[in-house]
Amino acid sequence: MSLEEIKSRIAKAEIAAGREPGAVTLIAVSKVQPNERVAVVLEQGQRCFGENRVQEASGKWPDFMQQYDGVDLHLIGPLQTNKARQAMELCHAIHSVDRPKLAKTLARLAQELGHCPDLFIQVNTGEEEQKAGVMPDQADDFIAECRALDLPVKGLMCIPPAEEEPSLHFALLAKIAARNGLSGLSMGMSSDFETAIAQGATHVRVGSAIFGTRG
C-alpha cells in the first residue's frame, strides 16, 4: 500500500468521524527499515516519522535531517532513563513516558537543556504484565505528577492487546484524556487506524502498510 493510499484512508476516516480535515497526524513508523525505503517516503513528502529505539534513531536521522527540511521525529518505543538525554536532543516528541523515574529524569534534563519535546504518557489499557505503560487507574495521578514537574504533556498513547477489540481500548484512552484536559491521542496502527480516528486519535502510527514488511 502506498503513502498516498494511507493518507487518503485517513482523510476519509476524518470525514466519517466528523473531524476537521488534517486533524490527524500520520506518523510513518520507520523502525528497522533500511535507509533506502525511508528515503523514498521522505521524497514523497512525508516528514513525520516514528522510531522505537533511540540508538537506531540516532544512527539514521541526523543525516536525513540535514538532507530534508522539517523532519518531525517521534520516539514511540520504550525509553530507558540513560538514553533520555539522547532522545530529547534528537526527537520532537516522546510517546512512551510511563513511570515516575523517567518523568523526573526528563524534567531535570529539560531544565538543563532549556527545551523539552512534546510528551505523551503511555497507558497500559490492557493491563498486560509484559507491556510498558501506567495502569489506567493510576493514570490521573501520574498525569498530575508530570504536570507538577512542569513537563509538556500533550496527550496519551496506548497499544491495545493484539487479541482484543481495539475500539474499547481507544475509548478508554480518550476518556482518561478528556477528564484530564488532554487533547493528544496517539493510538491506532496499520490494522486499526481508522477505528482509532473514529475514537478521536490525533496521531496514528503506521509502519508496515507504508513500508511493507520490516527488515
Protein Blocks (a to p, Z undefined) as FASTA:
>chain_A
ZZklmmmmmmmmmmmnopaehkaccdddfehiafklmmmmmmnopabdcdfbfklmmmmm
mmmmmmpghiacddfbdcdfklmmmmmmmpmbdckbcbfklmmmmmmmmmmnopacdddd
dddfkopakbgcddfklmmmmmmmmmmnopacfbdcddddfkbcfklmmmmmmmmmmmno
pabdceddfklmmmmmmnopabdcdfklmnopeZZ
